[in-house]
Amino acid sequence: LVQVGGNWYQGGTALFEQGAFTTDMDLVVDTTESTIGYRDIPLNEGWNLIGLPLAPADTDIEVVLANIMDNVKTVWNYDLSNVGNPWTSWAPVWGGDLTQMVDCKGYWIDMEVAATLTVEGNSGL
């Protein structure tokens, strides 16, 4: 199912309007249930820009980074919608204001040594 402007669609055709722009689109939606999966993200020594390929069930940064915690120097995120303070960060030593890691955002991770981050989460819509 897809929600567009308060209306729900499952397959078929939907009319999308954005200002003066209108278009018809064929919707093909996979309605199978979401599944929990695992993905490995190889990280190099130094800076790495990543996004989470799954939606973690527990978004706490210490839970998401648990298997590489000993190798993380710091993690940074830039959120343009946070006008007052778009940069947030976290480090194992001092914590920080970046407390959650979610899918659909980018994170800069500075690593002491190369390691593989294993992410567990929801792989469905």
NORQUIWO-V771049 format. One record per residue. N is the residue number from 1. RES is the residue in one small letter. PHI is phi as a letter, one per 30 degrees, with the letter a starting at -180 (NA if undefined). Layout:
BEGIN
n=(N,N)
res=(RES,RES)
phi=(PHI,PHI)
END
This chain:
BEGIN
n=(1,2,3,4,5,6,7,8,9,10,11,12,13,14,15,16,17,18,19,20,21,22,23,24,25,26,27,28,29,30,31,32,33,34,35,36,37,38,39,40,41,42,43,44,45,46,47,48,49,50,51,52,53,54,55,56,57,58,59,60,61,62,63,64,65,66,67,68,69,70,71,72,73,74,75,76,77,78,79,80,81,82,83,84,85,86,87,88,89,90,91,92,93,94,95,96,97,98,99,100,101,102,103,104,105,106,107,108,109,110,111,112,113,114,115,116,117,118,119,120,121,122,123,124,125)
res=(l,v,q,v,g,g,n,w,y,q,g,g,t,a,l,f,e,q,g,a,f,t,t,d,m,d,l,v,v,d,t,t,e,s,t,i,g,y,r,d,i,p,l,n,e,g,w,n,l,i,g,l,p,l,a,p,a,d,t,d,i,e,v,v,l,a,n,i,m,d,n,v,k,t,v,w,n,y,d,l,s,n,v,g,n,p,w,t,s,w,a,p,v,w,g,g,d,l,t,q,m,v,d,c,k,g,y,w,i,d,m,e,v,a,a,t,l,t,v,e,g,n,s,g,l)
phi=(NA,b,c,b,h,i,c,c,b,b,i,i,b,b,c,c,b,b,i,d,c,b,b,c,b,d,c,b,b,d,c,d,d,d,b,d,b,b,b,c,b,d,c,d,d,j,d,b,c,b,b,d,d,b,c,d,d,c,d,e,e,d,d,d,c,e,d,b,e,d,c,d,d,a,b,b,b,c,b,e,d,c,e,d,a,d,c,b,b,a,b,e,d,c,i,k,c,c,c,b,b,b,d,i,b,c,b,c,c,c,c,d,b,d,a,c,d,c,c,c,a,d,c,c,d)
END
